[in-house]
Amino acid sequence: MQSKIGRTIGYFIMYWVLFGIGTFFGQFLPPNVATGISLFITVVMLATLIFRIGIPNIFLPFIAFGLGITFYYYVLFFVTTEGLGYVLSVVIMAVVMFATAGVLGLFVIKNAMNWGKYLLIALIALIMMSLVSFFLPIAGMAKWLSMAGLLLFLLYTIYDFNRIRHDAYDPAEMGFALFINLLNIIKDLLYLVREWTGNND
């Protein structure tokens, strides 16, 4: 089991490295190719759904790289409007929340193995509402969707760490699951903290 955990950590780091490389290359694409915030939100949610439904592990590194490309314009918006310090503080906050959820799933909650199907239903509902909101903008909907997304991926983090506790996982798949959970938590917090602090002029 220890070797599986070590391999999972290795995959987790690899996906973040590929994501970082993708983010670097994202700056060389014109905005009309990587259409920024809307594209990133849509792509990351659909990638999450496809992964949760099931996808061969061989595609996961390419997804991580592609998400990095679309992330560039998303994070650039917050760096430009709020500053690099804001982005770094939100990332630290996200990591703390992610780690706390991980501790709950790994050491506190005995069995969350039956959460998967309910979380998947919630994920599909969240994506459908996000698509509706994209085509039919509703005032305040983005904030509620981000709050729901933050809660959902914290629960997914608890669930995934609980799968580690019960040794019911594949290292490559789990590494990506944890990567995509943390990425979604960062994405939602970047938006929500800006809303909560009133810096959304």
Secondary structure, DSSP 8 states (H G I E B T S, - for coil): -HHHHHHHHHHHHHHHHHHHHHHHHHTTS-TTTS-HHHHHHHHHHHHHHHHHH---GGGHHHHHHHHHHHHHHHHHHHHHHH-HHHHHHHHHHHHHHHHHHHHIIIII-S--GGGHHHHHHHHHHHHHHHHHHHHS--TTHHHHHHHHHHHHHHHHHHHHHHHHHTT-S-HHHHHHHHHHHHHHHHHHHHHHHHHHTT---
